[in-house]
Protein backbone atom coordinates (compact mmCIF):
# COMPACT_ATOMS: atom_id res chain seq x y z
CA UNK A 1 0.00 0.00 0.00
CA UNK A 2 1.40 3.37 -1.00
CA UNK A 3 1.89 6.32 1.32
CA UNK A 4 -0.87 8.12 -0.54
CA UNK A 5 -3.25 5.23 0.05
CA UNK A 6 -2.32 5.18 3.74
CA UNK A 7 -3.01 8.89 3.95
CA UNK A 8 -6.52 8.30 2.66
CA UNK A 9 -7.20 5.64 5.30
CA UNK A 10 -5.93 7.57 8.30
CA UNK A 11 -5.79 11.07 9.71
CA UNK A 12 -3.16 12.16 12.22
CA UNK A 13 -4.18 13.64 15.56
CA UNK A 14 -2.08 15.09 18.35
CA UNK A 15 -2.40 15.29 22.13
CA UNK A 16 0.04 16.15 24.92
CA UNK A 17 1.65 12.71 24.63
CA UNK A 18 2.34 12.81 20.90
CA UNK A 19 0.74 11.78 17.61
CA UNK A 20 -1.44 8.88 16.50
CA UNK A 21 -3.03 7.78 13.25
CA UNK A 22 -6.82 7.56 13.48
CA UNK A 23 -9.03 5.88 10.86
CA UNK A 24 -10.22 8.63 8.54
CA UNK A 25 -13.92 7.87 8.93
CA UNK A 26 -13.84 7.32 12.71
CA UNK A 27 -15.85 9.76 14.78
CA UNK A 28 -13.63 9.09 17.78
CA UNK A 29 -10.17 10.65 18.14
CA UNK A 30 -6.78 10.25 19.77
CA UNK A 31 -7.96 10.18 23.38
CA UNK A 32 -10.33 7.32 22.58
CA UNK A 33 -7.65 5.49 20.64
CA UNK A 34 -5.30 5.62 23.63
CA UNK A 35 -8.06 4.30 25.90
CA UNK A 36 -8.75 1.42 23.52
CA UNK A 37 -5.09 0.48 23.80
CA UNK A 38 -4.86 0.99 27.56
CA UNK A 39 -8.08 -0.74 28.60
CA UNK A 40 -8.59 -3.73 26.26
CA UNK A 41 -11.14 -5.53 28.40
CA UNK A 42 -13.68 -5.62 25.54
CA UNK A 43 -16.22 -7.21 27.85
CA UNK A 44 -17.84 -4.15 29.42
CA UNK A 45 -19.20 -1.93 26.68
CA UNK A 46 -20.81 1.27 27.90
CA UNK A 47 -24.58 0.64 28.31
CA UNK A 48 -26.70 2.39 25.71
CA UNK A 49 -28.71 4.18 28.40
CA UNK A 50 -25.52 5.66 29.84
CA UNK A 51 -24.37 6.88 26.42
CA UNK A 52 -27.72 8.53 25.79
CA UNK A 53 -27.73 10.13 29.23
CA UNK A 54 -24.26 11.53 28.47
CA UNK A 55 -25.69 13.01 25.27
CA UNK A 56 -28.40 14.75 27.29
CA UNK A 57 -25.85 16.11 29.77
CA UNK A 58 -23.68 17.47 26.96
CA UNK A 59 -26.71 18.96 25.25
CA UNK A 60 -27.72 20.72 28.47
CA UNK A 61 -24.21 22.11 28.92
CA UNK A 62 -23.89 23.39 25.36
CA UNK A 63 -27.44 24.75 25.28
CA UNK A 64 -26.80 26.65 28.51
CA UNK A 65 -23.65 28.13 26.99
CA UNK A 66 -25.62 29.16 23.92
CA UNK A 67 -28.29 30.78 26.12
CA UNK A 68 -25.52 32.75 27.84
CA UNK A 69 -24.20 34.09 24.52
CA UNK A 70 -21.38 31.65 23.74
CA UNK A 71 -20.65 31.20 19.99
CA UNK A 72 -22.99 34.13 19.32
CA UNK A 73 -21.30 34.84 16.01
CA UNK A 74 -21.15 31.14 15.06
CA UNK A 75 -24.77 30.02 15.21
CA UNK A 76 -24.25 27.29 12.61
CA UNK A 77 -21.52 25.80 14.79
CA UNK A 78 -23.54 25.90 17.98
CA UNK A 79 -26.59 24.49 16.19
CA UNK A 80 -24.47 21.62 14.87
CA UNK A 81 -23.13 20.85 18.33
CA UNK A 82 -26.60 20.87 19.89
CA UNK A 83 -27.88 18.64 17.08
CA UNK A 84 -25.00 16.19 17.57
CA UNK A 85 -25.82 15.97 21.27
CA UNK A 86 -29.49 15.40 20.51
CA UNK A 87 -28.54 12.57 18.15
CA UNK A 88 -26.47 10.93 20.87
CA UNK A 89 -29.35 11.31 23.32
CA UNK A 90 -31.61 9.61 20.76
CA UNK A 91 -29.28 6.62 20.47
CA UNK A 92 -28.01 7.40 16.97
CA UNK A 93 -24.33 7.47 17.95
CA UNK A 94 -24.11 4.45 20.27
CA UNK A 95 -21.79 2.49 17.97
CA UNK A 96 -19.15 5.23 18.11
CA UNK A 97 -18.65 5.01 21.87
CA UNK A 98 -15.89 2.43 21.80
CA UNK A 99 -14.15 2.57 25.16
CA UNK A 100 -14.56 -0.16 27.73
CA UNK A 101 -16.40 0.91 30.87
CA UNK A 102 -13.59 -0.57 33.01
CA UNK A 103 -11.13 2.31 32.76
CA UNK A 104 -8.82 4.39 34.88
CA UNK A 105 -9.19 8.13 35.29
CA UNK A 106 -12.59 8.34 36.99
CA UNK A 107 -14.30 8.06 33.61
CA UNK A 108 -12.16 10.54 31.65
CA UNK A 109 -11.82 8.12 28.72
CA UNK A 110 -15.57 7.86 28.32
CA UNK A 111 -16.00 11.63 28.60
CA UNK A 112 -13.32 12.14 25.95
CA UNK A 113 -14.85 9.51 23.68
CA UNK A 114 -18.15 11.38 23.95
CA UNK A 115 -16.47 14.75 23.35
CA UNK A 116 -14.61 13.52 20.27
CA UNK A 117 -17.65 11.84 18.74
CA UNK A 118 -19.80 14.93 19.28
CA UNK A 119 -17.13 17.22 17.86
CA UNK A 120 -16.68 15.09 14.75
CA UNK A 121 -20.41 14.61 14.27
CA UNK A 122 -20.83 18.40 14.45
CA UNK A 123 -18.09 18.70 11.82
CA UNK A 124 -20.00 16.26 9.61
CA UNK A 125 -23.14 18.34 9.98
CA UNK A 126 -21.12 21.41 8.98
CA UNK A 127 -19.70 19.48 5.96
CA UNK A 128 -16.17 19.83 7.33
CA UNK A 129 -13.46 17.13 7.43
CA UNK A 130 -13.34 14.93 10.51
CA UNK A 131 -10.60 15.99 12.89
CA UNK A 132 -10.88 19.68 11.98
CA UNK A 133 -10.67 20.62 15.62
CA UNK A 134 -9.75 24.21 14.85
CA UNK A 135 -13.41 24.56 13.88
CA UNK A 136 -15.10 22.37 16.53
CA UNK A 137 -12.84 21.26 19.38
CA UNK A 138 -13.66 18.30 21.67
CA UNK A 139 -12.40 20.18 24.73
CA UNK A 140 -12.63 23.89 23.98
CA UNK A 141 -16.15 23.60 22.57
CA UNK A 142 -17.91 20.32 23.46
CA UNK A 143 -16.42 20.18 26.97
CA UNK A 144 -16.70 23.90 27.68
CA UNK A 145 -17.20 24.67 31.41
CA UNK A 146 -17.23 20.96 32.18
CA UNK A 147 -15.13 18.23 33.75
CA UNK A 148 -15.39 14.46 33.74
CA UNK A 149 -15.88 14.86 37.48
CA UNK A 150 -19.28 16.53 37.12
CA UNK A 151 -20.54 15.21 33.77
CA UNK A 152 -19.82 11.50 34.40
CA UNK A 153 -21.68 11.20 37.73
CA UNK A 154 -24.52 13.38 36.42
CA UNK A 155 -24.91 11.15 33.36
CA UNK A 156 -24.76 8.08 35.62
CA UNK A 157 -27.51 9.42 37.87
CA UNK A 158 -29.64 10.37 34.88
CA UNK A 159 -29.21 6.93 33.30
CA UNK A 160 -29.91 5.20 36.61
CA UNK A 161 -33.13 7.17 37.18
CA UNK A 162 -34.42 6.34 33.71
CA UNK A 163 -33.55 2.66 34.18
CA UNK A 164 -35.12 2.55 37.64
CA UNK A 165 -38.35 3.89 36.21
CA UNK A 166 -38.41 0.86 33.89
CA UNK A 167 -37.62 -1.46 36.79
CA UNK A 168 -40.51 -0.03 38.78
CA UNK A 169 -42.89 -0.75 35.89
CA UNK A 170 -41.62 -4.33 35.67
CA UNK A 171 -42.12 -4.83 39.41
CA UNK A 172 -45.66 -3.42 39.27
CA UNK A 173 -46.51 -5.86 36.48
CA UNK A 174 -45.02 -8.77 38.44
CA UNK A 175 -46.96 -7.78 41.55
CA UNK A 176 -50.19 -7.67 39.57
CA UNK A 177 -49.49 -11.11 38.08
CA UNK A 178 -49.18 -12.58 41.58
CA UNK A 179 -52.38 -10.79 42.60
CA UNK A 180 -54.21 -12.48 39.71
CA UNK A 181 -52.97 -15.84 40.98
CA UNK A 182 -53.99 -14.88 44.52
CA UNK A 183 -57.61 -14.60 43.37
CA UNK A 184 -57.42 -17.62 41.09
CA UNK A 185 -56.12 -19.89 43.87
CA UNK A 186 -58.09 -18.39 46.76
CA UNK A 187 -60.18 -21.53 47.30
CA UNK A 188 -57.32 -24.06 47.30
CA UNK A 189 -56.49 -25.17 50.83
CA UNK A 190 -53.00 -26.57 51.27
CA UNK A 191 -50.38 -27.39 53.84
CA UNK A 192 -48.35 -24.41 55.04
CA UNK A 193 -44.78 -25.35 55.91
CA UNK A 194 -42.15 -23.91 58.23
CA UNK A 195 -38.52 -25.12 58.20
CA UNK A 196 -39.50 -27.64 55.48
CA UNK A 197 -41.93 -29.30 57.91
CA UNK A 198 -45.74 -29.41 57.81
CA UNK A 199 -47.13 -26.60 59.93
CA UNK A 200 -50.71 -25.35 59.54
CA UNK A 201 -53.27 -25.00 56.80
CA UNK A 202 -53.23 -22.07 54.44
CA UNK A 203 -54.36 -21.46 50.88
CA UNK A 204 -52.37 -21.33 47.69
CA UNK A 205 -53.91 -17.91 47.11
CA UNK A 206 -52.49 -16.66 50.38
CA UNK A 207 -49.02 -17.82 49.36
CA UNK A 208 -49.36 -15.88 46.14
CA UNK A 209 -50.57 -12.81 48.05
CA UNK A 210 -47.42 -12.88 50.17
CA UNK A 211 -45.28 -12.84 47.04
CA UNK A 212 -47.32 -9.95 45.65
CA UNK A 213 -46.86 -7.94 48.84
CA UNK A 214 -43.10 -8.56 48.92
CA UNK A 215 -42.80 -7.30 45.33
CA UNK A 216 -45.00 -4.33 46.19
CA UNK A 217 -42.63 -3.38 48.99
CA UNK A 218 -39.68 -3.64 46.59
CA UNK A 219 -41.54 -1.52 44.08
CA UNK A 220 -41.94 1.32 46.58
CA UNK A 221 -38.34 1.08 47.75
CA UNK A 222 -37.14 1.25 44.15
CA UNK A 223 -39.44 4.22 43.49
CA UNK A 224 -37.81 6.07 46.38
CA UNK A 225 -34.37 5.56 44.81
CA UNK A 226 -35.13 8.45 42.47
CA UNK A 227 -35.06 10.82 45.43
CA UNK A 228 -31.54 9.65 46.25
CA UNK A 229 -30.28 10.03 42.69
CA UNK A 230 -31.89 13.30 41.57
CA UNK A 231 -29.30 15.61 43.23
CA UNK A 232 -26.41 16.20 40.79
CA UNK A 233 -23.09 18.04 40.88
CA UNK A 234 -23.28 19.41 37.33
CA UNK A 235 -21.52 22.78 37.17
CA UNK A 236 -19.05 21.84 39.85
CA UNK A 237 -16.37 21.04 37.23
CA UNK A 238 -13.19 19.50 38.68
CA UNK A 239 -13.81 19.21 42.43
CA UNK A 240 -17.07 21.03 42.94
CA UNK A 241 -15.57 24.51 43.06
CA UNK A 242 -16.94 25.48 39.64
CA UNK A 243 -13.41 26.23 38.43
CA UNK A 244 -13.44 27.96 35.00
CA UNK A 245 -17.26 28.06 34.77
CA UNK A 246 -19.28 31.31 34.91
CA UNK A 247 -21.61 31.67 37.88
CA UNK A 248 -24.67 32.04 35.63
CA UNK A 249 -23.78 28.78 33.90
CA UNK A 250 -23.45 26.92 37.21
CA UNK A 251 -26.87 28.07 38.36
CA UNK A 252 -28.63 27.38 35.06
CA UNK A 253 -27.16 24.18 33.63
CA UNK A 254 -29.02 21.76 35.89
CA UNK A 255 -32.31 23.52 35.11
CA UNK A 256 -31.60 23.03 31.42
CA UNK A 257 -30.90 19.34 31.96
CA UNK A 258 -34.10 19.02 33.99
CA UNK A 259 -36.09 20.51 31.13
CA UNK A 260 -34.44 18.20 28.57
CA UNK A 261 -34.93 15.02 30.57
CA UNK A 262 -38.26 15.69 32.25
CA UNK A 263 -36.67 14.40 35.46
CA UNK A 264 -36.79 16.22 38.79
CA UNK A 265 -33.06 16.89 38.90
CA UNK A 266 -31.64 19.42 41.34
CA UNK A 267 -28.22 21.00 41.80
CA UNK A 268 -26.46 19.88 44.97
CA UNK A 269 -26.30 22.53 47.70
CA UNK A 270 -22.71 21.53 48.39
CA UNK A 271 -21.00 20.76 45.09
CA UNK A 272 -17.72 19.90 46.83
CA UNK A 273 -19.42 17.22 48.93
CA UNK A 274 -21.42 15.89 45.98
CA UNK A 275 -18.22 15.48 43.97
CA UNK A 276 -16.30 13.81 46.81
CA UNK A 277 -18.82 11.26 48.01
CA UNK A 278 -20.56 8.36 46.29
CA UNK A 279 -22.42 6.86 49.24
CA UNK A 280 -25.79 7.41 47.54
CA UNK A 281 -24.88 4.63 45.12
CA UNK A 282 -24.29 2.29 48.07
CA UNK A 283 -27.75 3.14 49.39
CA UNK A 284 -29.43 2.57 46.03
CA UNK A 285 -27.51 -0.65 45.48
CA UNK A 286 -28.67 -1.86 48.89
CA UNK A 287 -32.27 -1.35 47.84
CA UNK A 288 -31.58 -3.24 44.61
CA UNK A 289 -30.05 -6.03 46.68
CA UNK A 290 -33.23 -6.20 48.78
CA UNK A 291 -35.24 -6.58 45.58
CA UNK A 292 -32.86 -9.32 44.43
CA UNK A 293 -33.33 -11.05 47.76
CA UNK A 294 -37.11 -11.11 47.26
CA UNK A 295 -36.79 -12.50 43.74
CA UNK A 296 -34.35 -15.16 44.91
CA UNK A 297 -36.63 -16.27 47.75
CA UNK A 298 -39.74 -16.36 45.57
CA UNK A 299 -37.94 -18.23 42.78
CA UNK A 300 -36.76 -20.81 45.29
CA UNK A 301 -40.31 -21.27 46.55
CA UNK A 302 -41.69 -21.72 43.04
CA UNK A 303 -39.05 -24.35 42.31
CA UNK A 304 -39.88 -26.21 45.52
CA UNK A 305 -43.67 -26.01 45.14
CA UNK A 306 -43.39 -27.32 41.56
CA UNK A 307 -40.89 -30.08 42.39
CA UNK A 308 -41.64 -33.58 41.18
CA UNK A 309 -43.79 -34.42 39.40
CA UNK A 310 -43.82 -37.81 41.15
CA UNK A 311 -41.22 -37.37 43.88
CA UNK A 312 -41.73 -33.77 44.98
CA UNK A 313 -44.43 -31.44 46.28
CA UNK A 314 -45.95 -30.79 42.85
CA UNK A 315 -48.54 -28.39 44.27
CA UNK A 316 -48.14 -26.03 41.34
CA UNK A 317 -47.29 -26.62 37.70
CA UNK A 318 -44.94 -24.15 36.02
CA UNK A 319 -45.20 -23.47 32.29
CA UNK A 320 -42.83 -25.83 30.43
CA UNK A 321 -40.29 -23.67 28.61
CA UNK A 322 -37.76 -26.14 27.19
CA UNK A 323 -36.52 -29.72 27.39
CA UNK A 324 -34.75 -30.27 30.68
CA UNK A 325 -32.14 -32.88 29.97
CA UNK A 326 -29.87 -34.24 27.27
CA UNK A 327 -30.09 -37.74 28.79
CA UNK A 328 -33.38 -37.96 30.73
CA UNK A 329 -36.33 -38.01 28.30
CA UNK A 330 -39.38 -36.02 29.34
CA UNK A 331 -37.65 -34.06 32.08
CA UNK A 332 -38.67 -30.40 32.28
CA UNK A 333 -36.78 -28.06 34.60
CA UNK A 334 -37.91 -24.79 36.27
CA UNK A 335 -35.52 -22.84 34.07
CA UNK A 336 -37.15 -19.43 34.52
CA UNK A 337 -36.91 -19.35 38.34
CA UNK A 338 -33.38 -20.74 38.01
CA UNK A 339 -32.42 -17.94 35.62
CA UNK A 340 -34.00 -15.30 37.85
CA UNK A 341 -32.16 -16.73 40.85
CA UNK A 342 -28.82 -16.32 39.08
CA UNK A 343 -29.61 -12.75 38.10
CA UNK A 344 -30.45 -12.03 41.74
CA UNK A 345 -27.19 -13.58 42.91
CA UNK A 346 -25.27 -11.39 40.46
CA UNK A 347 -27.00 -8.27 41.79
CA UNK A 348 -25.95 -9.25 45.30
CA UNK A 349 -22.37 -9.62 44.11
CA UNK A 350 -22.54 -6.26 42.35
CA UNK A 351 -23.61 -4.68 45.63
CA UNK A 352 -20.36 -5.79 47.26
CA UNK A 353 -18.31 -4.27 44.43
CA UNK A 354 -20.25 -0.98 44.60
CA UNK A 355 -19.73 -0.70 48.34
CA UNK A 356 -16.01 -1.33 47.97
CA UNK A 357 -15.63 1.12 45.10
CA UNK A 358 -17.57 3.88 46.86
CA UNK A 359 -15.46 3.36 49.98
CA UNK A 360 -12.25 3.62 47.95
CA UNK A 361 -12.79 7.24 46.94
CA UNK A 362 -10.13 9.59 48.24
CA UNK A 363 -10.13 13.27 49.13
CA UNK A 364 -11.98 15.32 46.48
CA UNK A 365 -12.95 12.56 44.03
CA UNK A 366 -13.82 8.90 43.62
CA UNK A 367 -11.61 7.45 40.89
CA UNK A 368 -13.66 4.27 40.72
CA UNK A 369 -16.90 5.69 39.33
CA UNK A 370 -16.60 3.53 36.18
CA UNK A 371 -16.92 0.25 38.10
CA UNK A 372 -19.71 1.77 40.19
CA UNK A 373 -21.52 2.69 36.97
CA UNK A 374 -20.94 -0.73 35.42
CA UNK A 375 -22.32 -2.64 38.38
CA UNK A 376 -25.16 -0.27 39.28
CA UNK A 377 -26.58 -0.11 35.76
CA UNK A 378 -26.13 -3.86 35.33
CA UNK A 379 -28.02 -4.53 38.56
CA UNK A 380 -30.96 -2.39 37.47
CA UNK A 381 -31.05 -4.04 34.05
CA UNK A 382 -30.79 -7.56 35.49
CA UNK A 383 -33.64 -6.95 37.93
CA UNK A 384 -35.80 -5.41 35.20
CA UNK A 385 -35.32 -8.33 32.83
CA UNK A 386 -35.62 -10.90 35.63
CA UNK A 387 -38.90 -9.40 36.85
CA UNK A 388 -40.20 -9.31 33.31
CA UNK A 389 -39.40 -12.91 32.37
CA UNK A 390 -40.54 -14.24 35.75
CA UNK A 391 -43.92 -12.65 35.08
CA UNK A 392 -44.31 -13.48 31.38
CA UNK A 393 -42.75 -16.93 31.24
CA UNK A 394 -43.61 -18.27 34.67
CA UNK A 395 -46.10 -16.58 37.01
CA UNK A 396 -48.78 -15.80 34.44
CA UNK A 397 -48.85 -19.45 33.40
CA UNK A 398 -48.75 -21.11 36.83
CA UNK A 399 -51.42 -23.76 37.31
CA UNK A 400 -52.52 -25.24 40.62
CA UNK A 401 -52.39 -29.00 41.16
CA UNK A 402 -55.59 -29.17 43.18
CA UNK A 403 -55.37 -32.92 43.62
CA UNK A 404 -51.92 -32.78 45.21
CA UNK A 405 -52.93 -29.98 47.55
CA UNK A 406 -56.08 -31.86 48.60
CA UNK A 407 -54.23 -35.12 49.11
CA UNK A 408 -51.63 -33.53 51.38
CA UNK A 409 -54.33 -31.87 53.44
CA UNK A 410 -56.22 -35.14 53.84
CA UNK A 411 -53.18 -37.15 54.91
CA UNK A 412 -51.10 -34.68 56.92
CA UNK A 413 -51.24 -34.42 60.70
CA UNK A 414 -50.83 -30.67 60.24
CA UNK A 415 -54.55 -30.49 59.53
CA UNK A 416 -55.21 -31.12 63.20
CA UNK A 417 -54.18 -27.55 64.01
CA UNK A 418 -57.29 -26.31 62.21
CA UNK A 419 -59.37 -28.29 64.72
CA UNK A 420 -57.92 -26.58 67.81
CA UNK A 421 -60.73 -24.02 68.28
CA UNK A 422 -63.29 -26.85 68.38
CA UNK A 423 -61.47 -29.74 70.11
CA UNK A 424 -58.74 -28.10 72.20
CA UNK A 425 -55.02 -28.81 72.37
CA UNK A 426 -55.00 -32.09 74.34
CA UNK A 427 -57.56 -33.84 72.15
CA UNK A 428 -55.84 -32.60 68.98
CA UNK A 429 -52.45 -33.81 70.23
CA UNK A 430 -53.88 -37.26 70.93
CA UNK A 431 -55.55 -37.44 67.53
CA UNK A 432 -52.31 -36.42 65.80
CA UNK A 433 -50.37 -39.20 67.54
CA UNK A 434 -53.02 -41.81 66.76
CA UNK A 435 -53.13 -40.74 63.12
CA UNK A 436 -49.38 -41.02 62.75
CA UNK A 437 -49.20 -44.37 64.52
CA UNK A 438 -52.09 -45.99 62.70
CA UNK A 439 -51.62 -44.35 59.32
CA UNK A 440 -55.22 -43.20 59.45
CA UNK A 441 -56.36 -39.79 58.29
CA UNK A 442 -57.36 -37.11 60.78
CA UNK A 443 -60.76 -36.90 59.11
CA UNK A 444 -61.45 -40.60 59.64
CA UNK A 445 -60.38 -40.56 63.31
CA UNK A 446 -62.40 -37.52 64.38
CA UNK A 447 -65.53 -38.71 62.59
CA UNK A 448 -65.22 -42.31 63.81
CA UNK A 449 -64.76 -41.07 67.39
CA UNK A 450 -67.75 -38.75 66.94
CA UNK A 451 -65.65 -35.72 67.81
CA UNK A 452 -66.79 -33.92 64.66
CA UNK A 453 -69.26 -34.53 61.88
CA UNK A 454 -68.14 -34.55 58.27
CA UNK A 455 -69.74 -31.15 57.83
CA UNK A 456 -68.01 -29.70 60.89
CA UNK A 457 -64.67 -31.03 59.70
CA UNK A 458 -65.15 -29.54 56.23
CA UNK A 459 -66.11 -26.20 57.74
CA UNK A 460 -62.97 -26.09 59.91
CA UNK A 461 -60.65 -26.78 56.95
CA UNK A 462 -62.53 -24.59 54.47
CA UNK A 463 -60.75 -21.68 52.75
CA UNK A 464 -62.85 -19.24 54.76
CA UNK A 465 -61.87 -20.80 58.09
CA UNK A 466 -58.23 -21.17 57.11
CA UNK A 467 -57.96 -17.55 55.97
CA UNK A 468 -59.79 -15.82 58.78
CA UNK A 469 -57.62 -13.75 61.06
CA UNK A 470 -57.84 -15.70 64.30
CA UNK A 471 -61.19 -16.90 65.61
CA UNK A 472 -63.88 -15.28 67.76
CA UNK A 473 -63.05 -15.33 71.46
CA UNK A 474 -65.37 -17.60 73.41
CA UNK A 475 -67.48 -15.85 76.01
CA UNK A 476 -66.68 -17.03 79.55
CA UNK A 477 -69.39 -19.09 81.19
CA UNK A 478 -71.39 -17.10 83.74
N, C-alpha and C positions, 0 to 999 in steps of 0.2 A: 504494500500500500504506500502510495506516494505521500510526501509531506503535505501536498495540497489536499489530498483526500482526507488525511488525518485532521487537517484544519477545519474541514467541513463537518467532521463528526464531533469535534470537541471545541469548547471555548475555554479560555484560561481565566481563572479568577484568583484574586489575591486576598489574603488576610494577614494578620500580624505575624503569623508563623511562616508565611511564604506563599508559593503558588501551587495550584492544582488544575488539572484538566478536568472539565465537567462536560458530560454529554451535551451536545448543542441544544437538543430539544428538551432537556430536563428543566423542570420548573424549580427544582431545588438548586442550592449553590454550594459553595466551598465549606461552609460550616456544617451543613448536612453531610457532605461527603466525608469529612473528618469523623463525624459521629458514626457513620456507617462502618468506618474502618475500626474505630475504637470500641464500639459496642456491638459486636457481631452475634448477638444472641439469636436473633431471627425467630424467636418463639413468642415474643410479647409485642405484637403490633399495637399501635395506639388505637384504642377503641374508637369507633366511628363517632359515638356520642361525644367523646372528649374532643375530637378534632372539630366537630361542628360547634361545640361550646367555645372553643378557642377562636373560631371565626367570628362568633358573636361578640366576644370580648374585644377582639381587634377592631371590629366594626364600631363598637361603642367608643373606643378610644379615638379612632380616626374621625368619627362623626363629631365627637366633642371638640376635637381640634378645629374641625371645619367651622363649627358653630362659633368658635372663639376667634375666627379670622385667619387661621393658618391656611397657607396655599391660596390666599385670596385672589392672587393674580394667575393662578394655575388651576382653574376650576375643572378642566378636563382631566388633569392628573388626580385631583382629589376625588372626582367622580369615579375614576377608574379604580382607585384604591378601595373606595367604599363598595363598589360593585364586586370586586374580587373577594372582599370579606364576606359579602352576602352570599356569594357562590360557595364559599367554604362552609358557611353556616347552613347552607341548603344541602350539603353533602356532595357537591359537584367536584371537589378537589381531594377527596379522601385518598385516592391512589397515589397522590404526590407526597403524602406525609410518610416518609420512608424510615425514620429512625425507630429503633427499638425503644420500648418504654422503660426498660432497665438501662439506665444511663446515669453517669455521674453529672455533677454540676447543678443539682437541684431542679433539673428540668430545662436547663439552658439549651440543650440540643433540640428539644422539641420546639421551644420558643423560636429558635433560629430557623428550624425547618419551616415553621409556619410563616415567619417573616419573609424568608426567601421565596417561598411559593407565592405568597400574596404580592410581593414586589414584581416577580416575573409574570404573574397573571395580569397584573395591572399594565405591565409593559406590552403584553400581548393585546390587551384591549386598546392600547394607544397605538398599536401597529408599529411598535419599536422592537429591536432585537433583544432577545433574552440576555440578561447579564448587563444591560445598559444601566448600571446603578447610578450613574451621574444624573439620570432622569428620575428614576424611582429607586430609592435606596432602602434595603431591608431594615437598616438600623435608624438612619436619619429620618426616614419618612414613616415606614410601617410601624416601627417600634418607638415612635416619638412619645416622650413623657412616660415611658413604660420601663419595666424591668421584668425579667423572668419571675422575680420574687413576688410580684403582685399579680401578674397576668396568669401564671400557671395555677396557683391555688384558687384564683377566682374562676378560671375555666373549669377546674376540678369540681368546685362547689356547684357551679351551674350545671355541669353534666350530671353530677350526683343527684341533684334535685329533680331534674327531668327524668332520670332513670327511676328514682324512688316513686315518682308519681305513677309510673307504669307498674312498678311492683305493688303499689297499693291497690291498683285496679285488679291485678291478678289475684291478690289475697281476698278481695271482696268477692270475686267470682268463685273462688274456692270455698269461702265461707258459705255462700249461697248454695253451692252444690251439696255441701254437707247438710244444710238446712232442709233441702228437698228430701234427702235420704232420711233425715230425722222424722219427717211427716210420713214418708212411705213405710218406714219400719216401726212406727209408733205402737203397733199392736202385737209385736213379736216379743214375747217374754223369753228371756234367756238367762243363763248363769252368769253372774258377775264374778270376776276373779280378782283376788289380791295375792301378790307374790306367787303367781302361777298356780294358786290353789283355789278351789271352789269357795265362794264367799256367800253372797246373797243374790236374790233375783233382781234383775233389772230388765230393761228392754233394749233391743238393738237400736231403736230410735234414740234412746237416751245416750247411748254410746256415741252415736253420730252427733248429737247435740253438743256433747262435750268437745268433740273435735271442732265443731263450728265455732264454739265460744273461744277456744284457744286461738284459732286463726283470727277471730274478730279482735282479740286483744293484741295480737301481732300487728294487725292492720292499723290500729290506732297508734301503737308505738312507732310504726314506720311513718305514719302521717306526721307525727310530731318531730321526726328527724329534720323536716324542712326548716323548722324554727332554728335548729342548731346550725344549719348550713347556710342560711340566707345572709349572714353578716360577712362581708367580703373586705379585703384590704386593697382593693383597686384604687390606684392613685398614690399609694404609699411608696411606689418605686422600690429602691434597693432594700431598705430596712424598715420602711414605714415612715420615714422622715419626709417623703415627698420630694427628695432631692431631684433637682432639675425640672420639676413640673410646676406650672403656674398654679397659684391658689385657686383661681376660678375653675381650672381643669379638674383639680382634686375634688372640689365640691360638686361638680356636675357630672363626672364620668359615670359614676354608679347609677345616677338617675337615668342617664341615657341607656345604660345596659338594662336597667329595669324595664324601660319602655320597649326595648327591642325583644326581650325575652318573655315579657308578661309575668315574670316571677317577682315576688316581693322582696327583692334584694335591698340591702341597706349597707351603707358605709360603716365600717367599724369606728367606734368612738375613739379607740386607741389603736392607731395603725401600727405602731411599734409592737404592741402586744400581739396583734392579729398576725403579724408577719413572723414573729418569734415562735408562737405556740401552735401546735397541731392537735391538741387534746380533743377537740371537737370530733375529729375523725375516729378517735378511740371510742368516744361515746356512741357515735352512730354505728360503728362496727359492732359494739356490744349489743345494740338493739337488733342488728342483723343476725348476730349469733343467737339471740333469743328466738328469733323467727326460725332459724335453722334447727334449733333444738326442738321446737314444736313439730316441724316437718319430719324430723328424724324419728321422734316418738310415735307420731301418727302412722308413719310408713311402717314402722316395726309392728304396730298393732294390726294393721291391715294384712301384713304378711302372716302374722300368727293366726288371726281369725280365719284366714283363707287356707291355712295349711291343710295338707291332705293330698288327694281327696279322701282316701280310705284311712290313713293313719294319723290324721291331724284333727284340728277342731272343725274345720270346714263349715263354719257358721255363716260365712259369706262367700260369694263366688265373684272373683275379680274378672274383668273382661280379658279374654285370652288375646295376647298381643303378638306372640311369635312362638315358634317351636322352642322347647326348653332344653333339649339335649341332643347331642350328636350321636349318642349311643343308646339312650333310653327312649324308645318309641312312645309317643303319646304324652310325654311329660311337658307340662306348661308351667313356667316359673312366673313369680310376681315381679316381672322385670321393671315395671314402672315404679313401684315403691322402692325397689333396690336402687334404681337410678337416682331417685330423689334423695335417698339416704346418702348416697355418695356425694351428691351436690352439697347437701347439708354439712357433711364432714369436711368438705373443702372450705366452706364458708367459715367453719370453726377454726380451721388451720390458718386461713387468711387473717382472722381476728388476732391471732398471736403475732403474726408478722406486722400487722398495722400497729399494735401496741408497742412492739419493739422499735419500729421505725420512728414513731412519734416520740418515744422516749429518748431517741438518739440525737434529736436536734440539739444544736449547741449555740449559745449566745443569741445572735440576732436572726438566725435562720435555721430551718430544718433542711439539710441537704438531701434527705431521703424521701422527699415528696413523690418522686417517680414510683417507688415501690408501694407507697401508700396509695397512690392513684390506681396502680395496677390491681392491687388486691381489693380495694374498696369497690371499684367499678365492676370487677369480676364477681364479687359477692352479691351485689345488687342484681346483676344479670343472671347469675346462677339461681338465685331465689325466685326471680320472676319466671324464668323458664320452668323451674321445678314446680312451682305452684300451678303454672298453666298446664303442664303435661299431667300432673297428678289429678287435676280436675277433669281434663278432656279425655284422657286415656285410661282413667281408673275410677275415680269417685262417681262420675256420672253414670257409669255402666255397672256399678256394684249391684249384685242381686243377693237377696237373703236366702239362705238355705233353711226354710222354715222347719223342715223335718228334723234336721240336726239339732236346731235350737230346742224343739219340742222334746226330742228324745233325751237330751241332756237334762232338761228340767224334770222330766218324769223319773229319771234314774239317779239323780244326784241327791245326796243327803243335804246339800245346801238349801234345798227347797224348804226344809223344815224351819228355817229362820222366818219364812213368811207366815208360819203358823203361830209364832210367839204371842201375838196379841190375843189369840183365841185360847191357846192351850197352856201358855206359861212355859218358863224355861225348863223346869225339871221334867215335865212330860215330853217336851220337844227333845231334850237330851236323851231320854230313854228311847224314844222312837228312832232317833238317828242311829243309836248303837244297835238296836234290833235290826234296822234296815241294812246296815253294813254287815252285820253278822250273818243274817239270813239271805242276803241278796234279794230282798223283797223291796218293792218301791214304797216310798213314803205314803203315796196315795192309798195303796192297798192296805197298809198297816192301820192307818188312821180310820179308814172306812170299816175294815173288819173289826176293829176294836170299838166301833161306834163312837169314836171321839169327834168325828166330823162326818157330815153327809157329803155325797159327791158334789152337790151344789155348793155347799159351804167351802169345800176344798177349792173348787174352781174359782169361787169368788175371791179367796185369799191369794191365789196366784194369778189373778187377772191383771192385765196391763194397768187398769185403773188403780188397783190395790198396790201393785208394785211401784207405781210412779207417784203415789201420793206422798206428800211431805210429812212423814210421821203418821200417827194415828190419833184419833180423838182420845183425850184423857178420860178414863173412867171416873164417874162420880163416886165418891166414897159412900159406903153404905151408912145410912143414918141409924 
